[in-house]
Amino acid sequence: MAAINQRVSEVASAEGKGKQTVKAFGAPPATLVAANKEEAAATRFDFPPSPKSASPAEVGAIAAELNLPGIKKDDGESGIATFPFPAESLAPYKADVPLTEIRANKEKYPFRIAVLEAYDTIRDVWNGGADSKSIREEFTGKSTDAVKKEVLAEQRFPARGIAKLDGALVVLESVAAMRDAEPKRWQAHYDYALAQCKARLAWMHEYDLALGSIRTEVLPPLDEKKGQNGYRLISSEKMKVRTEAKFAAEAKELYEKIITDYKGSPWAIQAKRDKTFSLGLAWQPFAKGSEEPPAN
């Protein structure tokens, strides 16, 4: 207990948090069961063999198709490419046609092309332009005319993103009737692409509103006594946009569906991770240059 308390105190102090104390509850039994030398030894048993793992190449191919840039720069990788999926779990998701053939025959595979192009759109929005690499996460100083002009230029990123994602969503919804006739692999891809487009649309609208708050000077007050001189953009459970918040709710429903319908698959694991991502955004006052830890 002494060693644990010391370590907890060191970690809490390093992170700028208050004192934390570990407590133990309960008590050891008053009496122990006496040993019985007449009792037979436990019977030896063998552990059942591990299930046969799916081919790493097969898992890697699915992971590559699902690989999308994080919404925020600090989003970590899911790591599904290295998961040891049982072969039987991935058996229903075998690839039937190479992606190169699908892309070369758009008229033959309109449903799959809609899915692939939705993925391409997301990659293009987040990786395609210089403005996409500089998502504003802080704001300090005054909202002068020069700053407002700079922020207005930054709003080109969400404006373009919203337009492109809207287009991808329209195309996905136009082929929805074809979904049930497709193999399970492409049904999973479709559901995930639909969820991603809706989630990212909600976030784009929220980010656009956050930038707009700088231009309209609708920001929480700063506490000068605490040395607060700026704002940090943090994730929030509650979204500030109203109409577009429906996309976030619909995306969460789709993630739940994916987790249930494709249990044990890469799509389900990815959906579990994405479902926990808060799409709301809020400006939080902070003291830039201090050791004040951000609130999560």
Long-range contacts (C-beta under 8 A, 24 or more apart in sequence): 15-293, 16-291, 16-292, 16-293, 17-293, 51-86, 51-87, 51-88, 52-86, 52-87, 52-88, 53-84, 53-85, 53-86, 53-87, 54-85, 54-86, 54-87, 54-89, 54-90, 55-87, 58-90, 58-95, 59-83, 59-85, 59-90, 59-266, 61-95, 62-90, 62-93, 62-185, 62-266, 63-266, 65-99, 65-119, 65-189, 66-189, 66-192, 66-266, 66-267, 66-270, 68-119, 68-122, 68-123, 68-126, 68-196, 69-122, 69-123, 69-126, 69-127, 70-126, 71-126, 71-199, 71-200, 71-203, 71-277, 72-135, 72-235, 73-135, 73-137, 75-277, 78-269, 78-270, 78-273, 80-266, 80-269, 80-270, 83-266, 83-269, 85-264, 85-265, 85-266, 86-264, 89-264, 89-265, 90-265, 92-184, 92-185, 93-183, 93-184, 93-185, 93-188, 93-265, 94-183, 94-185, 95-185, 96-183, 96-185, 110-175, 110-178, 111-175, 111-178, 111-179, 111-182, 111-186, 111-190, 112-182, 112-186, 112-189, 114-171, 114-172, 114-174, 114-175, 114-190, 115-172, 115-186, 115-189, 115-190, 115-193, 117-168, 117-171, 118-168, 118-169, 118-171, 118-172, 118-193, 118-194, 118-196, 118-197, 119-193, 119-196, 121-164, 121-165, 121-167, 121-168, 121-197, 122-165, 122-168, 122-196, 122-197, 122-200, 124-164, 125-160, 125-161, 125-164, 125-165, 125-200, 129-157, 129-160, 131-156, 131-157, 132-157, 132-161, 135-207, 136-211, 136-233, 137-232, 137-233, 138-230, 138-231, 138-232, 138-233, 138-288, 139-214, 139-219, 139-230, 139-231, 139-233, 139-283, 140-229, 140-230, 140-231, 140-288, 141-229, 141-230, 143-214, 143-215, 143-217, 143-219, 147-214, 148-214, 148-215, 151-211, 151-214, 151-215, 152-215, 154-211, 155-208, 155-211, 155-212, 158-204, 158-205, 158-207, 158-208, 158-211, 159-208, 161-200, 161-204, 162-201, 162-204, 162-205, 162-208, 165-197, 165-200, 165-201, 165-204, 166-201, 168-193, 168-197, 169-194, 169-197, 169-198, 169-201, 172-197, 184-262, 188-258, 188-261, 188-262, 188-265, 188-267, 189-267, 191-254, 191-257, 191-258, 191-261, 191-262, 191-267, 192-254, 192-258, 192-267, 192-270, 192-271, 194-254, 195-251, 195-254, 195-255, 195-258, 195-271, 195-274, 196-251, 196-274, 198-247, 198-248, 198-250, 198-251, 198-254, 199-247, 199-248, 199-251, 199-274, 199-277, 199-279, 201-244, 201-247, 202-239, 202-241, 202-244, 202-245, 202-247, 202-248, 202-251, 202-279, 203-248, 203-279, 203-281, 205-241, 205-244, 205-247, 206-239, 206-240, 206-241, 206-244, 206-279, 206-280, 206-281, 207-281, 209-240, 209-241, 209-281, 210-240, 210-281, 210-282, 210-283, 213-283, 219-283, 220-283, 220-284, 220-285, 221-285, 222-285, 223-285, 226-287, 226-292, 227-287, 227-290, 228-285, 228-286, 228-287, 229-287, 229-288, 229-289, 230-285, 230-286, 230-287, 230-288, 231-283, 231-284, 231-285, 231-286, 232-283, 232-284, 232-286, 232-294, 233-281, 233-282, 233-283, 233-284, 234-281, 234-282, 234-283, 234-284, 234-294, 234-295, 234-296, 235-277, 235-278, 235-279, 235-280, 235-281, 235-296, 236-278, 236-280, 236-281, 236-282, 237-278, 237-280, 238-280, 239-279, 239-280, 239-281, 240-280, 240-281, 240-282, 248-279, 248-280, 251-279
